[in-house]
């Protein structure tokens, strides 16, 4: 497939913009606005999500050498390996879900083939399905998901690859060996038997209540030492007081610091092979707070 990227208006947190995929890099950021739409459900609200997230942290590009207390050092150290922003895949809203998935899957695989870590900014919550598929042959991999919902529907509205089925589809991939799902709360899209299916697969479900009670260790103790991880972050896993820009806000979500600590804790256990942040809805943001939060979480 001849992958087409729409150039970013500004590189994510000051990264240089590449014309498509660079020949060599240590990390590549790319946007994937659309995955697999449901019939009758408009996914155009995600059209500008990648650019909004970039804009949310654009002002940090002038302070790259400043001390970052979330990271324990400068955002960009001297001699830091190169990272690039490849722009946004030319996915189509309410269009061909199979074609959108193929673009995302092949872009992810191409970035990995260059020895780089793919960082995907979306996009509706179906885009992690082809993102995770792009890691085929690189297992065993542990998926660490932050989400208010478990996404284990077999299908919804006749569609198997939509945003309610993300983790069930991931569980069917041979390279996915482990799954830790963090932040569930309130009413989700799952029925009791779908929760049972997730647990039967071996997915560890760590509710937001458990994290608030016990700390982020309630999730980290289930992440295997030394196993490569993909971190997939649905913005509605974060509390809406910090992340208002979501389709289905639910009170009681994880705080910014808790998510940062989770990502850092995963990285301390083993390599983070890939990262995505999805389900960001620019039209529901309040004063840019959501874009700032999303961009900061993707910076880790």
Secondary structure, DSSP 8 states (H G I E B T S, - for coil): ----EE--SS-GGG-EE-SSS-SS-SEEEEEE------TT---GGGTTHHHHHHHHTGGGGGGTTSEETTTTEESS-TT---EEEEEEE---TTS-HHHHHHHHHHHHHHHHHTT-EEEEEESSTTHHHHHHHTTTTS--EEEEEE-SS----S-BTTBSSSTTSHHHHHHTSTTEEEEEEEEE-SS-S--HHHHHHHHHHT-EEEEHHHHHHH-THHHHTTS-TT-EEEEEEEGGGB-TTT---SSS--TT-B-HHHHHHHHHHHHHHS-EEEEEEE---GGG-STTHHHHHHHHHHH-
